[in-house]
Amino acid sequence: MNRLGIAGVLWLVAGGFAIAMTLAFRTDLVQWVVTIAIGVVAAVVGLWLIARPSPLVVSASNIVAVMWTLLYGVLTVQQSDELAAWTTDVALIAMGAAAGLVAYRAALKRDSGLITGRGTSQDGIGRRG
């Protein structure tokens, strides 16, 4: 599996974990709606990275990673007095940041490969099928 595929799997895991934690533990309606929505978006980005990697989906991954980190950062601060919630939110930050970073690094590798003439065989962007 190429690096963008790995990023896609990370987004699927992060989105699934976020949705599962929301369904199991969140009680605030606004938090519930927002975290379910970002979990679904993360899963869609993950599937997109696996199925059709492109510069557009890497950009979408970058945007989702920033929004993910901001959202769970705010939730971490709001729930700082609840150790279990705080720990879960920090873990979710790490998962989303890792997924975004892997996709970003894969795109950087692709760009450097094009510049040096090594091609795009490892990241999947630019393949013709």
N, C-alpha and C positions, 0 to 999 in steps of 0.2 A: 504494500500500500504506500502511495506517495505521501508527502508531507501535508498536502492539502486534505487528503483523505483522513489523515490522522487528526488534523484540526477539525474536520467534520465530525469525526467520532467523538472528540472532546466536547464539541458543541452539543451533540445529541445527549451525551451523558450529563452535561451541565443542565441542559434544558429539562431532561427527565427528572433529575434530582431536584431541581427547583420546583417543578410541578408537584412532585411527590411530597416534598416538605410543605408546600403550600396547602395541599389537600389535607395533610395530616395535622398541621399545627397552627396555621394562620387563622385568626378569627376576625380581624379587622377587614371590612369589605373592600376598602380602597387598596390595602396591601394585597388582598386576595386577587383582585382583578388585575392589578399591575404586574404582580409576580407570575401569575398564570400567563398573561400576555407576553411578557418577555421570555418566559420559558418556551412558549410556542414559537416565537420568533427565532430563538436560539436553535431550536430543533430544525426549523425550516432552513436556516443558514447552514446548519450541519449537513442536512440532506443535499443541499445545493452544492456545497463544497465537495461532497463525495460524487455526486452525479454529473455535475457540469462545472468544474472549476474554471474560473475566469477572473480577470482583473476586477470586474464588477462585483463578483461575490466576495473577493478578498476585501474590497472597500466596504461592502456591507458588513462583513465580519468585524472589521475595524470599528465601524460605527456601533455595532451591537456590543462589542467589548467595552467601549467607553461608556455607553448607556448602562450596561450591566454593572460595571464597577461603581458608577455613580449611584445607581439604585440600591445596590446591596451595601454600599458604604453608608448611605443615609439610614437604611434599616439597621445597620450595625450600631450606629450612634443612637438611634431611637430606642433600641432594645439592649443598650449597654448594661442595664441592671439585671437582665435575664441571661445567665451564663449559657444555657443550651441554645437559645435563639441567637445570641451573639456569636457563638462558635459556628453554628450552621451558616450564618450570613458570611462570616469570614471565609469559611470553606467554599461557599458559592462564589465569593469574589475571586478566590484563587483559581477555581475551575474555569470561570469565564475569562479571566485574564490569561490563563495558560492557553486556552483555545484561540483567543485573539492573537496572542504572541506567536503561536506556532504558524497560524495562517499568514501573519505579517512577515515572519522570517522566511517562509516558503516563497512568498512573492519576491522578497529581496534576493533570494538565491536565484530565482528565475531571471530577475532583471540582470544580475551580475553574469549569469550564464549566457544571456543574449549578448551582452557587451563583450565578453571574452570569446564568444563563438562556441561555447560548450553545449548549447541547445537547452531543451526543456524536458528532458526525459525523466527527471526525478520529481518534478512538481505537477505535471499533468496539464499545465496551462499551455495553450497553444497547440495541443494535439489535434490532428484532423481525424475525423472518424467517419 
